[in-house]
Amino acid sequence: MPKTNGEPTFSFASDNTSAPQPQGPSPAQRLLDWLQKWPHETISSKQLYQYAPRAVRSDRETAIKTAEILEQYGWLSRRKTKTRGWRVWEITRRPVVHPLVEG
């Protein structure tokens, strides 16, 4: 408790004056980076739950939403399946050194 002008000053835990820590890549970006190394042309939702990065496979909803984000940006395209409820995507591979979700 240093004193300035004769009055004590207090520091609280909520008074964080340090710069905010940079966030890591989003789950969609992590999945995209991981998919570039995936050896197959397609990936199913079951494979996402089992093999994807931990940030993506934390639960089913996160894995499906992340894949749908990549589908919106054109990195994945949905394939028709014989069984209702199954999800299979075809991976779009582009000649990009560091692919980004945004573009």
C-alpha positions in Angstrom: 0.0 0.0 0.0 2.2 2.9 -1.2 1.1 6.4 -0.1 0.8 9.3 -2.5 0.0 12.8 -1.2 -0.5 11.3 2.3 -3.4 9.1 1.2 -3.1 5.3 0.8 -3.7 3.8 -2.6 -5.1 0.3 -3.0 -4.7 -2.2 -5.8 -7.6 -4.6 -6.5 -7.6 -7.8 -8.5 -10.1 -6.3 -10.9 -7.7 -3.4 -11.6 -5.6 -5.2 -14.2 -3.3 -2.6 -15.7 -1.3 -5.0 -17.7 -2.0 -5.6 -21.4 -4.5 -8.4 -22.1 -3.0 -11.7 -23.1 -3.4 -12.5 -26.8 -5.9 -15.2 -27.5 -4.8 -18.3 -29.4 -6.3 -19.2 -32.8 -10.0 -19.9 -32.9 -11.2 -23.6 -32.9 -12.1 -23.2 -36.6 -8.6 -22.0 -37.4 -7.2 -24.9 -35.4 -9.4 -27.4 -37.3 -8.4 -25.9 -40.7 -4.7 -26.2 -39.8 -5.2 -29.8 -38.7 -7.3 -30.7 -41.8 -4.4 -29.7 -44.1 -2.5 -32.6 -42.6 -5.4 -35.1 -42.6 -4.5 -37.9 -45.0 -8.0 -38.6 -46.4 -10.1 -36.7 -48.9 -13.2 -36.7 -46.6 -13.9 -36.5 -42.9 -16.9 -37.6 -40.9 -18.3 -36.2 -37.7 -17.2 -39.3 -35.9 -13.6 -38.8 -37.0 -13.9 -35.2 -35.8 -14.9 -36.4 -32.4 -12.0 -38.8 -32.2 -9.1 -37.2 -33.9 -9.5 -33.4 -34.2 -7.7 -31.0 -32.0 -8.8 -30.9 -28.4 -10.4 -27.5 -28.7 -12.7 -28.8 -31.4 -13.6 -32.2 -29.9 -14.5 -30.9 -26.5 -18.2 -31.8 -27.3 -20.3 -32.8 -30.2 -21.9 -29.4 -30.7 -18.6 -27.6 -30.9 -17.2 -30.0 -33.4 -20.3 -29.7 -35.7 -20.4 -25.9 -35.4 -16.7 -25.6 -36.2 -17.1 -27.8 -39.3 -20.1 -25.8 -40.4 -18.0 -22.6 -40.1 -15.4 -24.1 -42.4 -18.2 -25.2 -44.7 -19.4 -21.5 -44.9 -16.0 -20.4 -45.9 -15.6 -23.1 -48.5 -13.0 -25.3 -46.8 -15.4 -28.2 -46.4 -18.3 -29.3 -48.6 -21.1 -31.5 -47.3 -21.5 -34.9 -49.0 -24.8 -36.8 -49.1 -24.9 -40.0 -46.9 -27.1 -43.0 -47.1 -28.0 -42.8 -43.4 -29.8 -39.8 -41.9 -27.9 -38.2 -39.1 -24.5 -39.0 -40.5 -22.3 -36.0 -41.5 -19.5 -36.3 -44.0 -17.5 -33.5 -45.5 -15.2 -33.3 -48.4 -12.0 -31.3 -47.7 -11.2 -28.6 -50.1 -7.5 -28.3 -50.5 -6.1 -25.0 -51.9 -2.4 -24.2 -52.6 -2.1 -21.7 -49.7 1.0 -21.6 -47.4 -0.9 -20.5 -44.3 -4.7 -21.0 -44.9 -7.0 -18.7 -42.9 -10.7 -19.3 -42.1 -11.6 -15.7 -43.1 -10.5 -16.0 -46.7 
